[in-house]
Amino acid sequence: MAKFVKNENESPEVDLKNLTVRLSGMGMDKEIEDVIPGKKSKNYEVNEDDEADENESDDEIEESSDDLIEEESDSDEEFDETQSEEVETFFEKRAAERNLTLENVEKLANEMDSPEKTKAQKPAKQKAEKTESGEKKKAKFDAVTLAGILFAILALGAGIFYIVNSLQDKGSSLGITEKDYREKYMKSPYYTASLASYGFALNSPTYRDSASTNVSEGQYYDAKIENKLFENLYVTGIEVKGGKLLKMLRFYAIVDSEAQVNGMLQILGSYLMPLDSKLESSKAFEKIGNAYLMSLSSTERAVIVKEDNYAFSVSLNTINGYDMVVLDIIPLSEADTYVFQDVI
């Protein structure tokens, strides 16, 4: 059966720290006593004034008292036996209405510290903020990713275009333009120290009419190399179609004596130097002389010599009825298919 502790206040006192509850009131309230099942009102005292007014005798009083005591005894016995369970149930129900269990106290404490509404709203707010933030980050990520992909595609396309053009141009060319070649030649040590005083400058070329040439091979040009020694020296060049890189160079001079041939070999060495900045004059002349001897001793009209980034041949051939010393310079990739041509 529930046990109660006296509390002068009308409402329960809750000690959240020690987790204890003091109920309001003490024991049974008056209204409780009035509604207890089987509880009857009793009168144990006899008012003397009433006795006098009613003129009751002592015997009647004693008899009435005995009857009342007997009735009370019977009532108490009946109450104890038949109503105890009902009364106990009533008090337990009453105690339950007033009692605050540990679980209820903890719940109350949680509600006081963090209201249920706040708890419900806070996660929802945090979830909304996270969702909004996630959407912004995703949108930003998508934009950056898309830009990166587009940039990568453009870079890849540009790289492929550059590589393809480089292979097409440099793979079948000397890797240098006519202008660059001409400027390097004019700055070479041998030209500035020995040839410049006699002329032998490379001037801007004259391009041939495309109708008179094989356009598929590239753009042709011609130039005469003026000099004070009266050497009949010329240059013919071919530029790669669609570009300005040189595809081939042919230097040729009309000769009529062995002395003139030897003198021309000394000059032709200078035309290798623009293709190799580390090539010295003496080494260039040596290369030219060796190539000439190889062609003379071969059954071929000219023997090609391979270098690091180009190939060349030096030969003595008759073209259009004239004996000529010819220097052909071609791309290294075309060395294996080289065949001397009687085209000037």
Steps between C-alpha positions, in 0.01 A plus 500: 500500500627847418684696768458874524715773652349807653527816292340826606480630141207430274714384206775235482860606563751353257871483590673455161845473653418215738216370285242499789134607517303634793128471444255774598277463807518240776332165499139499399337829411155565632352457157674163474349380827159593376527282191672192649290201401319345799603778741216606725451796732515412872385671816653367819403771745159559657397855548360548848286788391342291232444224758322739729289646218395160373452362853681182427565264782836362599397161390410620157834673469687194598300288263550745219872513575531125499315478174719771350820330617381171366404664170836671482682179570305324233560790260873510571529127456311522174715793387821322589402185324310616196614855430876491572587402148279769350637764738858404426426521127350844550803626691739356245309675225504823699871463568565434136326822409720693742820305462780602264723205412872526428426465133247785516743715697773444241254577225399820679864597544569443132201708409620781730854493356408457135132543404361238268410760243856632493633145469270434210577828327879496548572175311257608228676836472843338498386252239362784286823697536708194412277429201525859378876504556536164326299625203718812474818296524368256243406781263841660547671164456301430184592839352869458582498144371332602175746784449788264570368245250454765231848637566646151484324432169624826353852437626494147364373620165764772483768251601395250236484775239846620596649151501345408165617821341842464652532148366375606159722807485819391675476136401520594134694824531830642616327655801596855403350774286671663205532826689652340812740300290611808311553705819703224668717465195573874492607482869719190470871545586628383160274735306579807712876427510571378144209520254329828582779705341441316168125511508329156513207641699169320496236743381121472516390236249259523208213252513405311188155510347304204636378418147856420392580273794361191672294669768450174689872502591490848647593856413816546287727801506827599329783744567839580351785541749689807386879514557812684388671178388252465215396156603174388344343389829124451555259366755161334455276433794171328570274602786252255652154537354278698735798618708828685486741228612763396252454160342812498285797718400719460190813710454666459161783668309611466138865393483743438219818400683624293793634815671157659476346182648740510798433869558125441490524217758653750743200728460231228522612405851354827633147388399501220756571728792149655540366147566748428777601788728785294649656415165839663450625626161782247464265212588242623251758505218614152597146366481448655158830355365426148628150500353637610162756217493229245594290607203797491261588144603138375481302374207216717627478857378512619859544334842291629787663565840291498817547750780308544826211701360558518126669319211708630209690397189780666297554392143630601155227450244403627156164676489357658184844463334691678779746344745394598846604448859175430686424508874160348592370544857187300592311389815652203680169311467535499121865386487419135425284591198733765360563491128701766316281713272601691189264781594632846570 
